[in-house]
Amino acid sequence: MNKRHCAIVDAYSTGRYLPEEFRRYGIGTVHVMSAAQVPPIFRSHFDAALYDELIRPDEHMRDEELIEYHLAALRCRETEFIIAGCETGVELADSLSERLGLPSNGTARSAARRDKSRLSEALSSAGVRSIRQVVSSNAEDFTSWKRQASFDEIVIKPLNSTGTEDVFFCATDADVQRATSAIVGKTNRVGALNHLALGQEKIRGQQYTVNAVSIDGESFVTEVWTYDTVPVKGAATVCSLERLLDGEDPVVEQLSNYLMRALQALEIVNGPAHAEIIVDKAGPVLVDFGARLQGTMSRKARTMALGHNHMTLTAWRYADPAGFLAHMRQRGPYGRKAHALCVSLISDVGGLVRGYPGLETIRKLPSFADAIAFVPVGQNLVPTTDLASTPGIVYLVNNDLNQLESDYRKLRAMRVDEVFDLAGLGQN
């Protein structure tokens, strides 16, 4: 029996765990790079040894030349499917899968899946609620739009970025000027130059993280978490806590119904999707989206709480489509097996990390499930302003809600300098 093969485009972030998942099904992976170099933010985690083969383009290839290069490399490899490993791989994965006649979301809406302004336009044109917005490189355009719309506060952010990078809440003209200056002309963490910025109305309500997996136009929500933020100096807000909801929670059905319509508008018919949705008095509205796996998540903790995770279900969808579809149709809403919290540590100090003396205390908490994304020893911890500068994430999972809440309070009571041993400790 011939070995099965798949291709992952930019298997960074959570996507770097996909080779292991596909290996369970006897599927080898080819790593396709959308650029000659791994983006700096992902470089320390990339391991080329995980892949049967690495296909790296030349430094100056762009657009059609890049696509043709990878098509030529993949045509002779009997690849079963192609999947994006992270945000930077979405458009290339769409192009390659479409041209090779493999399961695909196609290219008609590729740009809308990555560009936040086009995303809102695609939703609106399909009759799905979207956020009012304006795109410009000029701060005066944003301030004028803000006044005309009578908004007391707006959000300004890049058109295309990840990890809540450079998201600003702006109440004054000075805020708008600072945000625009910070975004326009900057090369973001995934290597794209911000030529423009996006201004949006600020939606006030409860935010949720919603993940889904689709197969041939049929979509299934895999999990929903509340998403709580706190304001921090030097940024708008940062995520502080996510709480797993049960699949039978009424808001899960509301969010699922909205997301199904949004996925149809964006023509997401195959593979994983990750959405950030706010529910206000007018109902749900999409505030961020990725046609890929959720980044920065613990496989172990989520499997403890759900019996599955976004990654295992994505791998199952591609490796065994018939088995996946039969199971998901019979399953109904997902079931929560245990209460779970995803706790983001937040720091207002910086320094060189020499160790984690407090991690042993955290691991002894009865609800402790996993600790991920801790700043590596020998690297600098910086004050938290976005997801990328979060010093670490701790998952707590327990069947006993009282114990879970008690452990959460103990974790939050720990100072950053109790968790980390920092050299040159400094306040921001």
Secondary structure as the mmCIF struct_conf table of DSSP 4:
data_model
#
loop_
_struct_conf.conf_type_id
_struct_conf.id
_struct_conf.beg_label_comp_id
_struct_conf.beg_label_asym_id
_struct_conf.beg_label_seq_id
_struct_conf.end_label_comp_id
_struct_conf.end_label_asym_id
_struct_conf.end_label_seq_id
HELX_LH_PP_P HELX_LH_PP_P1 ASN A 2 LYS A 3
STRN STRN1 ARG A 4 VAL A 9
BEND BEND1 ASP A 10 ASP A 10
HELX_RH_3T_P HELX_RH_3T_P1 SER A 13 TYR A 17
HELX_RH_AL_P HELX_RH_AL_P1 LEU A 18 ARG A 23
TURN_TY1_P TURN_TY1_P1 ARG A 24 GLY A 26
STRN STRN2 ILE A 27 VAL A 32
HELX_LH_PP_P HELX_LH_PP_P2 MET A 33 MET A 33
BEND BEND2 SER A 34 GLN A 37
HELX_RH_AL_P HELX_RH_AL_P2 PRO A 40 ARG A 43
TURN_TY1_P TURN_TY1_P2 SER A 44 HIS A 45
HELX_RH_3T_P HELX_RH_3T_P2 ALA A 48 LEU A 50
BEND BEND3 TYR A 51 ASP A 52
STRN STRN3 GLU A 53 ILE A 55
TURN_TY1_P TURN_TY1_P3 GLU A 59 HIS A 60
HELX_RH_AL_P HELX_RH_AL_P3 ASP A 63 ARG A 75
TURN_TY1_P TURN_TY1_P4 CYS A 76 GLU A 78
STRN STRN4 THR A 79 ALA A 84
BEND BEND4 GLY A 85 CYS A 86
HELX_RH_3T_P HELX_RH_3T_P3 GLU A 87 GLY A 89
HELX_RH_AL_P HELX_RH_AL_P4 VAL A 90 ARG A 99
TURN_TY1_P TURN_TY1_P5 LEU A 100 GLY A 101
BEND BEND5 LEU A 102 PRO A 103
BEND BEND6 THR A 107 THR A 107
TURN_TY1_P TURN_TY1_P6 ALA A 108 ARG A 109
HELX_RH_AL_P HELX_RH_AL_P5 SER A 110 ARG A 114
HELX_RH_AL_P HELX_RH_AL_P6 LYS A 116 SER A 125
TURN_TY1_P TURN_TY1_P7 ALA A 126 GLY A 127
STRN STRN5 GLN A 133 SER A 136
BEND BEND7 SER A 137 SER A 137
HELX_RH_AL_P HELX_RH_AL_P7 ALA A 139 ALA A 149
TURN_TY1_P TURN_TY1_P8 SER A 150 SER A 150
BEND BEND8 ASP A 152 ASP A 152
STRN STRN6 ILE A 154 PRO A 158
BEND BEND9 LEU A 159 ASN A 160
BEND BEND10 THR A 162 THR A 162
TURN_TY1_P TURN_TY1_P9 GLY A 163 ASP A 166
STRN STRN7 PHE A 168 CYS A 170
BEND BEND11 THR A 172 THR A 172
HELX_RH_AL_P HELX_RH_AL_P8 ASP A 173 ILE A 183
TURN_TY1_P TURN_TY1_P10 VAL A 184 GLY A 185
STRN STRN8 THR A 187 THR A 187
TURN_TY1_P TURN_TY1_P11 ARG A 189 VAL A 190
BEND BEND12 GLY A 191 GLY A 191
STRN STRN9 LEU A 193 LEU A 193
STRN STRN10 ALA A 197 GLU A 201
HELX_LH_PP_P HELX_LH_PP_P3 LYS A 202 ILE A 203
BEND BEND13 GLY A 205 GLY A 205
STRN STRN11 GLN A 206 ILE A 215
TURN_TY1_P TURN_TY1_P12 ASP A 216 GLY A 217
STRN STRN12 GLU A 218 PRO A 231
TURN_TY1_P TURN_TY1_P13 LYS A 233 GLY A 234
BEND BEND14 ALA A 235 ALA A 236
STRN STRN13 THR A 237 LEU A 244
HELX_LH_PP_P HELX_LH_PP_P4 LEU A 245 ASP A 246
TURN_TY1_P TURN_TY1_P14 GLY A 247 GLU A 248
BEND BEND15 ASP A 249 ASP A 249
HELX_RH_AL_P HELX_RH_AL_P9 PRO A 250 ALA A 265
TURN_TY1_P TURN_TY1_P15 LEU A 266 GLU A 267
BEND BEND16 ASN A 270 ASN A 270
STRN STRN14 GLY A 271 ASP A 280
TURN_TY1_P TURN_TY1_P16 LYS A 281 ALA A 282
STRN STRN15 GLY A 283 GLY A 290
BEND BEND17 ALA A 291 ARG A 292
HELX_LH_PP_P HELX_LH_PP_P5 LEU A 293 GLN A 294
BEND BEND18 GLY A 295 THR A 296
HELX_RH_AL_P HELX_RH_AL_P10 ARG A 299 LEU A 306
BEND BEND19 GLY A 307 HIS A 308
HELX_RH_AL_P HELX_RH_AL_P11 HIS A 310 ALA A 319
HELX_RH_AL_P HELX_RH_AL_P12 PRO A 321 ARG A 331
BEND BEND20 PRO A 333 PRO A 333
BEND BEND21 LYS A 337 ALA A 338
STRN STRN16 HIS A 339 SER A 344
BEND BEND22 ASP A 348 ASP A 348
STRN STRN17 VAL A 349 GLY A 355
TURN_TY1_P TURN_TY1_P17 PRO A 357 GLY A 358
HELX_RH_AL_P HELX_RH_AL_P13 LEU A 359 ARG A 363
TURN_TY1_P TURN_TY1_P18 LYS A 364 LYS A 364
BEND BEND23 LEU A 365 LEU A 365
TURN_TY1_P TURN_TY1_P19 PRO A 366 SER A 367
STRN STRN18 PHE A 368 ILE A 372
HELX_LH_PP_P HELX_LH_PP_P6 PHE A 374 PRO A 376
TURN_TY1_P TURN_TY1_P20 VAL A 377 GLY A 378
BEND BEND24 GLN A 379 GLN A 379
STRN STRN19 ASN A 380 LEU A 381
BEND BEND25 THR A 385 ASP A 386
HELX_RH_3T_P HELX_RH_3T_P4 LEU A 387 SER A 389
STRN STRN20 ILE A 393 ASN A 398
BEND BEND26 ASN A 399 ASN A 399
HELX_RH_AL_P HELX_RH_AL_P14 LEU A 401 ALA A 413
BEND BEND27 MET A 414 MET A 414
HELX_RH_AL_P HELX_RH_AL_P15 VAL A 416 VAL A 419
BEND BEND28 PHE A 420 PHE A 420
STRN STRN21 ASP A 421 GLN A 427
#
